[in-house]
């Protein structure tokens, strides 16, 4: 496994069934590989098959977003149930990202559906006299 030199971010996850065990994710800085092609390296240690890979994109932001997507996918595929500080058991702390390959209209519709569901939960908590999450 190739380490990420000078990571821009790291996250340490706790293995739910073995709180003394950690899964560590390191994310490197996106770099331009050639004009119009960027790569964002990452490593995942502490899963059965440690992973060193990269997200690719047309610029640094898309490479970073694709790396975050790949990290979430690798964690889920590993079968290791983890949690992060502030998260619930099974929550990797890497949210699902809206995929843009299906076009802008699709992304807008998915975001609208998510917003509607969030509003339903806020309304329900408000009616129950609970404070809605910030």
C-alpha positions in Angstrom: 0.0 0.0 0.0 1.4 3.4 -1.0 1.0 5.9 1.8 -0.4 9.3 1.2 2.3 11.9 1.8 1.3 15.0 3.6 -2.5 14.3 3.8 -4.8 17.2 3.6 -7.3 15.3 5.8 -7.5 12.2 7.9 -10.4 10.4 9.7 -10.1 7.7 12.3 -13.2 5.5 12.5 -13.9 3.0 15.4 -14.8 -0.5 14.5 -18.3 -1.0 16.1 -17.8 -4.6 17.2 -14.2 -4.0 18.4 -13.9 -0.5 19.9 -10.1 -0.9 20.4 -9.6 -1.3 16.6 -9.5 1.6 14.2 -9.9 2.2 10.5 -7.9 5.2 9.3 -8.5 7.1 6.1 -5.9 9.6 4.7 -6.7 11.8 1.8 -4.0 13.5 -0.2 -4.0 16.7 -2.2 -5.6 16.6 -5.6 -2.9 16.9 -8.3 -3.0 17.6 -12.0 -1.8 14.4 -13.8 -2.0 16.0 -17.2 -4.0 18.9 -18.6 -7.7 18.3 -17.7 -7.0 15.2 -15.7 -6.7 15.3 -11.9 -6.1 12.6 -9.2 -6.8 12.7 -5.5 -5.0 9.9 -3.6 -6.3 8.2 -0.5 -5.5 5.2 1.7 -7.7 3.2 4.0 -6.0 1.1 6.7 -7.7 -1.2 9.1 -10.0 -3.0 6.8 -9.4 -6.7 5.7 -7.9 -5.5 2.4 -6.2 -2.1 3.0 -6.7 0.2 0.0 -4.6 2.7 -1.7 -6.3 4.4 -4.6 -7.3 7.7 -6.1 -10.3 9.6 -7.3 -10.1 11.0 -10.8 -11.7 14.1 -12.2 -11.5 16.9 -14.7 -10.3 19.3 -11.9 -9.2 19.1 -8.3 -12.7 19.4 -6.9 -14.1 16.6 -9.0 -11.1 14.4 -8.2 -11.6 15.0 -4.4 -15.4 14.3 -4.7 -14.7 11.1 -6.5 -12.1 10.1 -3.9 -14.7 10.7 -1.2 -17.3 8.5 -3.1 -14.7 5.7 -3.5 -13.8 5.8 0.2 -17.5 5.4 1.1 -17.9 2.6 -1.4 -14.7 0.8 -0.1 -15.8 1.1 3.5 -19.2 -0.3 2.8 -17.7 -3.1 0.6 -15.3 -4.1 3.4 -18.0 -5.4 5.6 -16.4 -3.7 8.6 -19.1 -1.8 10.6 -17.6 1.5 11.8 -18.6 4.7 13.4 -17.0 8.1 13.6 -16.9 10.6 16.4 -20.4 12.1 16.5 -21.9 9.5 14.2 -24.1 6.5 14.9 -22.9 2.8 14.6 -22.6 2.0 10.9 -22.2 5.7 9.9 -18.9 6.1 8.1 -19.0 9.9 8.2 -18.6 9.9 4.4 -22.1 10.9 3.0 -23.5 9.7 -0.2 -22.7 12.3 -2.9 -25.1 13.3 -5.6 -23.8 11.7 -8.8 -23.7 14.2 -11.7 -23.4 11.7 -14.5 -27.2 11.7 -15.0 -27.4 15.5 -15.6 -28.2 18.6 -13.8 -32.0 18.1 -13.8 -31.7 14.7 -12.2 -29.4 16.2 -9.5 -31.9 19.0 -8.8 -34.8 16.5 -8.5 -32.9 14.3 -6.1 -31.9 17.4 -4.0 -35.5 18.5 -4.0 -36.7 15.1 -2.7 -34.0 15.1 0.0 -35.0 18.7 1.1 -38.7 17.6 1.3 -37.8 14.7 3.5 -35.7 16.9 5.8 -38.6 19.3 6.1 -41.0 16.5 7.0 -38.6 15.5 9.8 -38.2 19.1 11.0 -42.0 19.6 11.0 -42.5 16.3 13.0 -39.9 17.3 15.6 -41.4 20.8 15.9 -44.9 19.3 16.4 -43.5 17.0 19.1 -41.9 20.0 20.8 -38.3 18.8 20.1 -35.5 21.0 18.8 -34.7 20.2 15.1 -31.1 19.5 14.4 -29.0 22.5 13.2 
